[in-house]
Amino acid sequence: MQRIIKSDAATGTVMKMHQDASDTAVIETIQNFDNLLKINKQMSNDWTNSNFHGTQKHVHHVAEIPNVVYNHLLETLGNPRENPKAWKAWLNDSQNRDFRTGGGTL
C-alpha cells in the first residue's frame, strides 16, 4: 500500500511511503521533469558559441538539473565546489546530455 506524504505542484514532486518486499518502510520522491527536458533541448538548440566572443561573459548557463537528480548527485558526487571534476565528468557524459543547455564540453 502506498501513501502520499507530500505533493508539490510547483516542482512536480510527489513523496510516497510504501513497504518493500522485506516489509521495510520506504520513502521515495518522484519528480516528473519532462517539461524541463523540453526546455533544456530548446536552450541547447538556441545556444551558439558566438554569443560569448568579445564579451566578459565568463560564466554561462550549462545545465538544468531536476531537484531529485541533483539531490542524488549530491549524495554520490558530493558538493560541486568540492568535487568539480566528477560533476564535469557527469555533465559531459553523453547519457546526461538531456540536462545540458549549451554546446561543447566543460
Backbone bond lengths (Angstrom), bond angles and torsions (degrees), N, CA, C in turn:
res aa  C-N    CA-C-N  psi(-1)  N-CA   C-N-CA  omega(-1)  CA-C   N-CA-C  phi
1 M - - - 1.452 - - 1.523 109.54 -
2 Q 1.311 116.13 130.80 1.465 121.11 178.30 1.518 109.75 -102.54
3 R 1.317 114.18 145.57 1.456 119.95 176.73 1.520 108.28 -131.72
4 I 1.319 117.02 128.33 1.463 121.31 177.44 1.514 108.13 -79.12
5 I 1.332 115.48 122.09 1.458 121.57 179.37 1.522 110.55 -88.75
6 K 1.330 115.17 -42.07 1.460 120.15 -174.48 1.517 109.10 -153.39
7 S 1.321 116.32 142.94 1.455 122.07 177.21 1.521 108.37 -136.18
8 D 1.322 116.36 133.14 1.467 121.37 -179.27 1.523 108.83 -128.07
9 A 1.316 116.58 106.04 1.468 121.58 -177.55 1.527 111.93 -66.64
10 A 1.332 117.47 -31.77 1.469 120.96 -177.42 1.533 111.38 -64.36
11 T 1.324 117.48 -40.42 1.470 120.77 -179.28 1.525 111.92 -99.62
12 G 1.327 117.37 -8.84 1.456 121.06 -179.18 1.517 113.44 72.80
13 T 1.335 117.23 25.11 1.457 120.28 -178.11 1.526 111.37 -103.29
14 V 1.316 114.15 147.56 1.461 122.32 174.95 1.523 107.08 -133.46
15 M 1.323 116.38 127.57 1.456 121.24 176.77 1.520 107.42 -103.83
16 K 1.348 116.29 124.67 1.456 121.90 -176.99 1.520 110.11 -122.80
17 M 1.334 115.23 151.20 1.453 121.41 173.06 1.525 107.96 -121.24
18 H 1.335 115.71 135.26 1.462 120.56 177.66 1.518 109.24 -152.95
19 Q 1.311 116.75 173.18 1.460 123.61 178.86 1.524 108.22 -101.75
20 D 1.346 116.32 135.50 1.459 118.71 175.99 1.529 109.56 -88.52
21 A 1.322 117.37 -173.71 1.468 121.93 -175.36 1.528 113.00 -60.95
22 S 1.341 117.17 -30.13 1.468 120.43 -179.74 1.524 112.07 -91.83
23 D 1.327 116.64 15.92 1.470 123.42 178.34 1.530 113.45 66.05
24 T 1.320 116.66 25.42 1.456 122.18 176.68 1.526 108.76 -92.70
25 A 1.322 116.34 137.88 1.463 120.23 177.96 1.530 109.57 -71.54
26 V 1.314 115.60 130.94 1.467 122.28 -179.32 1.521 108.08 -123.17
27 I 1.328 116.11 131.39 1.459 121.62 173.66 1.516 107.10 -113.26
28 E 1.313 116.00 124.56 1.458 119.98 -179.94 1.520 110.34 -130.18
29 T 1.329 114.37 148.47 1.456 120.99 176.94 1.519 107.89 -110.93
30 I 1.317 115.88 128.38 1.461 122.36 -179.47 1.518 107.55 -116.93
31 Q 1.335 115.88 135.35 1.459 120.05 179.64 1.515 109.59 -134.28
32 N 1.314 116.53 129.24 1.450 122.25 174.63 1.521 107.77 -90.92
33 F 1.328 116.40 117.04 1.465 118.80 -178.67 1.524 112.18 -125.57
34 D 1.319 116.43 33.29 1.462 120.85 177.11 1.528 111.75 -59.86
35 N 1.334 117.31 -43.51 1.465 120.52 179.92 1.518 111.34 -64.07
36 L 1.330 117.16 -37.04 1.465 120.77 178.11 1.525 110.68 -62.95
37 L 1.324 116.69 -40.50 1.465 120.02 179.07 1.532 111.37 -65.30
38 K 1.333 116.71 -35.31 1.472 120.25 176.49 1.530 110.59 -65.43
39 I 1.336 116.10 -42.48 1.472 120.48 178.34 1.527 110.07 -64.21
40 N 1.336 117.05 -43.27 1.466 120.91 178.31 1.523 110.91 -59.43
41 K 1.329 117.02 -42.73 1.466 121.45 179.27 1.525 110.33 -61.48
42 Q 1.332 117.30 -43.67 1.467 120.85 179.02 1.523 111.05 -64.60
43 M 1.344 116.78 -43.49 1.466 120.39 178.83 1.527 110.75 -63.46
44 S 1.319 116.62 -37.76 1.459 120.96 178.41 1.529 110.58 -66.61
45 N 1.329 117.00 -40.60 1.471 121.16 178.35 1.527 111.31 -66.39
46 D 1.337 117.63 -33.62 1.462 122.07 -178.59 1.525 112.96 -80.37
47 W 1.335 117.30 -16.81 1.463 121.77 -174.50 1.522 111.12 -72.18
48 T 1.333 115.77 133.88 1.468 120.71 171.64 1.515 108.02 -136.91
49 N 1.308 116.44 146.07 1.460 122.02 -179.79 1.525 111.10 -66.35
50 S 1.314 117.21 -25.03 1.469 120.60 -177.87 1.528 112.36 -68.31
51 N 1.324 117.74 -14.98 1.467 120.22 178.34 1.522 112.10 -64.84
52 F 1.330 117.57 -17.79 1.457 120.71 -172.55 1.525 113.53 -113.89
53 H 1.324 119.00 -4.00 1.462 121.36 178.66 1.518 110.43 -70.24
54 G 1.328 115.84 131.46 1.458 121.29 177.02 1.515 114.17 73.06
55 T 1.333 117.63 19.21 1.462 120.69 179.06 1.523 109.53 -121.55
56 Q 1.287 115.91 173.94 1.457 121.64 175.20 1.526 110.88 -102.16
57 K 1.322 117.21 23.55 1.461 121.62 -179.55 1.534 109.58 -82.59
58 H 1.313 115.71 79.45 1.457 120.51 -178.49 1.524 111.78 -83.05
59 V 1.306 117.00 -16.01 1.457 121.78 178.32 1.522 107.16 -118.56
60 H 1.327 116.23 128.67 1.462 118.59 176.18 1.515 109.97 -143.29
61 H 1.303 115.23 162.36 1.459 124.27 -175.43 1.529 109.23 -68.59
62 V 1.343 117.49 122.51 1.462 119.68 -178.92 1.522 113.74 -113.89
63 A 1.351 117.98 -21.83 1.464 118.81 -176.85 1.524 111.55 -159.18
64 E 1.321 114.69 155.44 1.471 123.63 169.70 1.522 105.45 -124.14
65 I 1.324 115.92 115.49 1.458 120.99 -176.84 1.527 108.33 -115.81
66 P 1.335 117.77 127.31 1.465 120.56 178.79 1.533 111.51 -61.19
67 N 1.331 116.46 152.80 1.464 121.62 -177.20 1.519 113.03 -54.73
68 V 1.318 117.17 -44.67 1.466 120.65 -176.82 1.527 110.45 -62.81
69 V 1.317 117.03 -43.43 1.468 121.28 179.77 1.522 109.68 -68.42
70 Y 1.327 117.54 -42.38 1.472 121.48 179.68 1.526 110.99 -60.37
71 N 1.331 117.07 -45.29 1.462 120.13 179.31 1.522 111.57 -63.09
72 H 1.325 116.73 -38.07 1.468 120.08 176.44 1.536 110.24 -64.70
73 L 1.322 116.17 -41.29 1.472 119.68 179.07 1.528 111.42 -66.06
74 L 1.322 117.28 -36.48 1.468 119.61 175.77 1.521 110.90 -60.22
75 E 1.327 116.81 -39.18 1.461 120.71 179.09 1.522 112.05 -69.31
76 T 1.333 116.96 -39.12 1.461 119.91 -175.02 1.530 113.57 -88.65
77 L 1.338 117.60 -39.63 1.467 120.79 -175.56 1.521 113.26 -102.04
78 G 1.314 117.46 -18.93 1.458 120.83 -175.37 1.521 110.64 87.87
79 N 1.310 115.77 -173.14 1.459 122.49 -178.84 1.533 109.96 -67.63
80 P 1.341 118.00 137.90 1.470 120.27 -179.80 1.531 113.43 -57.89
81 R 1.328 118.02 -34.12 1.473 120.00 179.51 1.520 112.29 -71.68
82 E 1.332 116.21 -26.20 1.458 120.40 -179.03 1.528 112.80 -90.19
83 N 1.319 117.60 -20.60 1.459 121.78 -177.66 1.531 110.55 -140.87
84 P 1.336 117.91 59.51 1.470 119.72 -175.11 1.530 113.53 -63.92
85 K 1.332 118.27 -31.52 1.476 119.82 -178.58 1.527 111.23 -63.53
86 A 1.323 117.10 -42.09 1.469 120.31 -179.83 1.533 110.50 -67.08
87 W 1.329 116.86 -40.20 1.470 120.37 179.15 1.527 110.34 -66.07
88 K 1.326 117.56 -42.21 1.471 120.38 177.51 1.517 110.80 -63.02
89 A 1.336 116.28 -41.67 1.467 119.90 178.65 1.525 110.28 -62.30
90 W 1.338 117.41 -41.09 1.461 120.65 179.33 1.520 110.51 -64.94
91 L 1.335 117.44 -44.50 1.466 120.71 179.84 1.528 112.40 -67.42
92 N 1.327 117.31 -34.21 1.463 120.74 -179.47 1.527 112.83 -80.43
93 D 1.320 118.01 -13.05 1.457 121.92 178.44 1.534 108.95 -63.90
94 S 1.317 116.55 131.40 1.468 120.31 -176.44 1.534 112.41 -62.76
95 Q 1.325 118.21 -25.02 1.465 120.51 178.29 1.531 111.73 -68.57
96 N 1.322 117.54 -19.96 1.456 121.94 -177.39 1.528 112.78 -107.13
97 R 1.312 117.53 14.61 1.471 121.12 -175.60 1.523 112.91 -63.54
98 D 1.339 117.77 -22.60 1.459 120.19 179.95 1.522 112.40 -66.14
99 F 1.329 117.67 -18.06 1.465 121.21 178.71 1.533 112.04 -89.14
100 R 1.336 117.24 -12.74 1.468 121.59 -179.08 1.509 110.90 -77.67
101 T 1.334 116.92 147.20 1.466 121.74 179.70 1.518 112.22 -117.39
102 G 1.324 117.83 5.92 1.451 120.69 -179.21 1.516 110.88 -148.21
103 G 1.312 115.28 177.06 1.452 120.32 -178.78 1.510 112.88 -91.70
104 G 1.318 115.13 177.18 1.446 120.83 177.37 1.516 113.49 77.12
105 T 1.315 114.83 -168.59 1.463 121.20 178.33 1.524 108.27 -122.14
106 L 1.322 114.91 161.05 1.463 120.20 178.33 1.505 109.85 -89.23
